[in-house]
Each structure stands twice: as structure tokens, then as C-alpha cells.
Amino acid sequence: MSDELDRLKAELAAQAHTPDDDVRARHLRAAAQAFDRHSATSQESDAERRPTPDRPRWTWIQTGVNAMSSRVKKLPMFAAGAVVAGLGVALIVAPQWDSSRLPAPHLPAPEAPSSAETEASVSSAASGVEAPSSSEGTRSSSEGSPSSSKGTLSSSEGAALVDAMPAKGETRLIVSSKAVTGASDTADTDILMSRSVTAEQAPRPAQEFAASPRAKQMAPASPLVDVSPRRRPADLDSEAFPDADESGVILTAEEPVSTFSVDVDTASYAIVRSSLLAGHLPPREAVRVEEMINYFPYDYPAPEAGETPFRPTINTLVAPWDEQKRLVHIAIQGALPAIDERPPLNLVLLIDTSGSMQAPNKLPLLKRSVRLMLGELRDDDEVAIVAYAGSAGQVLAPTPASQRGTILAALDALQAGGGTAGEAGLAQAYRIAGEMGNDGEVSRVLLATDGDFNVGISDPDELKGTIARERASGVYLSVLGFGRGNLDDATMQALAQNGNGQAAYIDTLAEAQKVLVDQLAGALMPIANDVKIQVEFNPATVQEYRLIGYETRALRREDFRNDKVDAGDIGAGHQVTAIYEITPVGGESALVAPSRYGQSRSAEATTPDPQGAGDDGRLASHDNEFGYLKLRYKLSGESTSRLIEAPILATSVASAPVPQGQAPARTLGDAEFAVAIAGFGQWLSGATYLSDWDLDDAIALAKASQGDDAFGYRAEAIRLMRLAAGLSP
């Protein structure tokens, strides 16, 4: 090793030259003259020389290092040491860089980014990946890529990420919601969690830049991301749902009678599921508890052959969220006639092909769903297709269902584009259905849309009158909703309720199988029309009550006996469940205090009260009854309603089913699962009356009463409960 060092010293000594005193003196004089000239021309200002792209500030460090390295290329060891020394100097000086002293470039004001670009920019910046151009993001979205929401990161957004650096001991959560109407049937939510970083652990350049005037000038006025799970993505802000307040608690002594129309729709549950799987809680106005309960199949006792078209069963249970309250569970099971006996079907598919239907979970999913349904039709059924987008037109003339290829070809040719001429489409569909109908046949219009009626009638109140006039001809209207983003659930509910049809929301192909295959007979074969329920509670035993759900189906007391008032229909095999929460007299958990000047309970139990009497004049004093159930319905083709009555017994936890006998054990299990779903729906709506009962309790009750779950619907509901619990604030 000493030999190598000696040889290195010898080479350095050989290359070195002896300095010349005259040359050195001449160089010093030239340097002094140059300094004097520079000082003479720069006395007017103390400002530093303006940095340029070719020679930025502190460039002397890089220049010196480069010069040093170039002169010692023949000396590898010396060069390596010089480079390391230069890097050390750079690390010491670089944190003192003051970028605010650089001149600000004069750039045009950037255009405001779209909501999709903003979400994509935040997602790209948070993941540390360079954001591509907006055109690239558009191309990715059109190709259906999972990462379709790419965009360009604006300067303010980039500064926001720096400004959002965690404080000492803080952990930041950055949420990026992808567009629900993007390339997937169900929207995803990407959650990026940064590790906990203290202020002392943060790199010094980042600290100083975040505290610099430049960073503060670029920082946004509002927080970077709102991580509230209840907040809907921006692309869902145009959705519309029926505006109805939650049913409140009613004092029995003041209003003992409750009346409502049955409801067999299931759209709300599918919308709730779509929201939860997209990573956010559903809008509270989208939650209709009765539709969530009625989504599931139950093993209710069916009517005997030749009896009434449906059979009611009544159970009384202890409320799981308040042991002092009781739940009255009313179950209705429709008869299921042989499918082969149904009359021929004339089906008009009214398909929305407007521009808003382009997303994969809209028109493409609609086409696949209709394919499933066609397999259930008989050869003597007929199908016609009407499409509307800007203007309505007949796509397929009435065609026998046996000509499956012709129907599928017309279906596959549909393309999305244009406005939504809802009024013209409905008028033409009704006209064609009327022309197809013959005596003894069933005619139906099936509207498939995202509800974006932006041309023609767009007011639900106007649509009510239009549909009500058409249903008198015997042509019923059902509605299938597709996609999210501009879902007009309020309009679709108005159409279905006034068209004597049903409303369902299709978010997956599995849901299409359930609605259009498994439950098709119920949609096409009504067994009872204008079905109304009225419950008269006994003031002697019930202090107060409330109906869980059915806010959009409430009727006036006098509507019950008025056969001209429209109500819901029950199809073949349909099931309807309704749950009342009641507080027995003397219950400490009652929410409504008795009136100071009202009748005493003893007087109510012995004195006739016209307001508390039943429709047939009975008194409300039956100490062994919580109340009295009455149902009215019309058989198909009849204009006069029929009546079914039964008491709600207070003598046992499980009261007698209609007409008499003990409720089967399976019915009690079904009732408990329905209660678990009712609690889930109420929790999503705000949990006004659930006290300390939460989703963990709902999950436990649902698991205990899950029973036979042939299609996995109940297991899915339990998973959704767990997901909602994780998304709760």
C-alpha cells in the first residue's frame, strides 16, 4: 500500500508547476480592475443578479464541483473524494434555498378543473404518481379502465398537498372517490393512509417550503378532502328522492287509526347497497325502510286453495331496542297460481336511450337484463320495443317471444345519445300496448331508465295525472332504474305508484335475475288490486304507536273505504310486511305525555267514543287486544272492495295468525329478521327512535334469525351492515 501512495505522490509532484510571481501579480491586478468596473455599474441597486435557467442561484457549487472533477479524472480516488465533499456542501446549502425570491412567471389563469379531474388529480398526487394530461384521463375513462379518473394536477391542488402535511403526531387520511357512473357497475373508493409522521421527522426542505410565503399563497382556503362518510360524491348531487318526513309517534287517545297502502317495491334496498359498496353511506332520503324489509323472501303461511287471494299473519314481539315497547309484525302472503295458467302477455319495453344512459351500468346492463327476462316468456307472448332520446320511435314492432333472435337484434342495435323525451315515449308505448291487447290478455309497459327526464314532462305531479288516466285501460306501468349519478328516484316512484306497477333498481346482473326472472310472475300477474291496510289501536292497552316506514304510502282515514282511491297491488306470490312499534299503557318509555284535559283511560275503556270506534261501530275497549287489523282489496276486474279483519292480541308474544291458530315457529324467525332489517334501515335514516341500539345489535339479531337463506340475500344484508358500521362517522 505504501508503494501505491509513494507513486501517487510522485505523479502529483511531477504534474504540479512552480507558481510564477509575475504571473500571479498580473492576475491579481486584472481581478481588481474587473471588481472596480462591476462596482461602478451596480451602485444604484443592492439587488442580486437575477437567476436564469442556465445559471440559477448557487450554481457556483455545481460549477466548482464539475471543474474539480474534470481536473482530476486521472486520479480516481481523489475524484471520488471531491464528489462526496461537493455533495456534502450541497446538502448543507440546499435547505436554505429561498424559492420565493425567484421572479413569478406570468402565466394565464388556469381554467377551473371539472369535479372528475379534481378527484383524479388528488388521487394521483396522493399516490405519488405523476398525473397525466386531461386528454389521457379522458381516453382512459372511455376505455373503461379501473383508473379512469386521471387528470391534471393544478398548482393550487399541488400546494394543498404540501400544506396538508401532517402536524406533529398526526395521521392524515386522503380519500379519492371514483365516479360512480364510470366503467364499473359499482363504484369503488380508494383510501390512501399515510404513515404517522412527526414534525421533527419531516424533511427540512418540506418544512421550510410549507412555512414559506409561496406555499401559504398557494394553499387552498378549505380542507383538501372531506372524509365524512355521509357525504355523497359530487356526481350524485343531481339525484332526486321522494321528500317525506319520517313517521312520528302518535298518541292513541288522539288518533287511534292508522291507514296506508301496501308497497311491494324494492328499489330502496338496491340503492342502499349500491351506495355502501361505493364506499359511502346512502342519502337518508333514499332509505325507505318498508322497501328494505320487503326485499327479502319470507316463509309466511300461504292461503289455502279457493280462499282469499292472500293470507295475513300477525306476530307481536318485544322491541329489541326497548324492552318496554312491543312490535306488531303484520305479514301478507299472496297466492301463487300455476304459471302455465297465466294469460298471454303483451309486453312493451320502453327503453331510455338518451345520452345519460351511456355508462356500462346503464344501457349495457339493461340489455343483459332483458336477455335474462326473454328466457322466461312463452311462445304466445309478444314483445315490442320503443326507444326515446330527444324523440321517441318504435324500434321493434310487436313480435312473438318465440322469435328471440329478432328481438335480441333490435335490442343490441340500441345506442345512447340525445335528450330524454319521456312524455313522447310514454304516449307511444301506451298506444302500442293498447293495440296489442286482446280479451283475456295482460298488457304491460316496462320502462327502463335512469330517470333523467330532461325533455317533455319532468314534474312528478304532472306525470301522476298522465299515468292515472292511462291505467284505466288496464295497461300497467312498471319502472326499472339503472345507474347512479342522475337517478331521479322521485319521478320513478311517481310513475310506478300511479301506473299500478312496481319500481325496482337494477345495479347488478344478479339483481336483474331476482327482479326479472325469480319475481316475474308477481310483476305480470296481479291477484289483488288497491290493497289498503288500516289498524285501529286500543287506547285501553296502547298508549302510543308509530308505523315504521311507508311514509310515501300514507292514506287518510276516509280513503280506506273509498274504492275510488288508488292503492298498491299484490301480484302472484308477493309478500308484504309492515311493522308497528307500540308502547303499552303505563310504559315508562312513552314519548308522548297524556293530555291534561283528555279522557281518562278508564273512561276510554267504558265510554263509546265516535273517534275511537271502528268502521262498524265497535267500541275500542277490548283489554286482551292491542288493536284490530282490517284489509281491503279488489279482485282483478272488480270495482268493489272486499274486507278481511282480525284482532291483534295482547295475551301472548306471538299472537294468533289470521284467521286462527298458532303462528308457526318459522314465521317468528322471519319476523325477527324483518325487525333486524327495520333497525338497519332506521339506523341509516338517523336512528331517531333506536336509543343506544346500534348496528352491532342489528347484526347479532340478523345472524340469530338468518334461517334458510337459499339465495344468500340475508348473508349479503349482514355484510352490508358490517360495511355500514365501518363507514359510520
LINSUL-V620856 format. One line per field, one symbol per residue. phi: phi as a letter, one per 30 degrees, with the letter a starting at -180 (. if undefined). psi: psi as a letter, one per 20 degrees, with the letter a starting at -180 (. if undefined). A space follows every 10 residues. Layout:
BEGIN
phi=???
psi=???
END
This chain:
BEGIN
phi=.ddddddddd ddddddbddc dddddddddd dddddddddd cbddbcdddd dbedbddidd dddddddddd dcedcedddd dddddddddd dddeeddcdd dddddccddd dddddddddd dddddddicd dddddddddd dddidecdcc acdddddddd ddddeedeic cccccbcddd cddcdbdcbc cccdddbddd ddeeededdd cdeddddddd dcedbccddd ddeddcdcdb becbdddcdc dddcbdcbba cdbcdbdddd dddeddddjb ddedddccdd dddddcdbcd dcdddiddda bdbcbcbddd caddcbcccc cbcddcdddd dddeccccdc cdcdddcdde ccdddedddd eddddcdcdd dbbbbbcbai bcadcbdebe dddddddddd ddddbdljdc dddddddddd dddddddbei cccbccccac iddcbidbce dddedddddd dddjccbcbc cbibjbdcdd ddddddddch cbbbcccbdd dddddccdcd dddcbdcach dbbbcccddd bcdaaacdii ddcdbdeddd ccddddbdcc ceidbbbbbc cbcdejddcd ccddddcddd dddddbcdbe dcdddcjddd cbdcbdlbcb bbabdejccc dcbbbadcdc cbdcddddda jddedddddd dddddddddd dddddkhdcc hcdbdddddd ddddcdhdbd cidddddddd ddddddddd
psi=hhgggghghg gghhhqqpqp hggggghggh hgghggghhh ikiiqjqrpp qrhhmrqjih gggggggghh ikhingghgg hggggghggg hhhgijpnii iqppqnqqpq qpqrhhhggh gggghhijpp prrhhhhggh ghikqhlimq aporhhhghh hghjpqapjq pppppopqph kbiqhpqrpp oopqqpprhh iqqghgghhh iqhghhhiqq hrqgpojphh pqqhiiijqp qpopqqpapp phhhnipppr qrpjqjhggh ggggggiijq qqphiioohh hggihqqqmq pqqqpiaqir pqppqpqpph ioiirqpoop pppqqnrphi iqrqpopooo pokrhijhqh jdgghgghgh gghhiiqrhj qqpqppqpng qqqphprppq hhmgggghgh ghipqppaan mgghggghgh gghhhhprpj rppqpoporj jmnjpbpjph hhhghghhhh ihijoqpqpp qqrrgkomhg ghghgghijk bqpqpoirhh hhgggifhjh ghhinpipql pqpppoqoih iogrrqpoak hjjqqqgihg joiipqaqqp rpiqqppqpp pqoqpipijp hpqqphjrqr hhhhiippoh hiqrhjjqqj nnijphappp pqrpqpiqip qrppqqqoqj irhorprphr rqpqhhhggh hhghgghghg ghghiilhji cjpahhhggg ggghjhbomh jjghhghghh ghghhhiq.
END
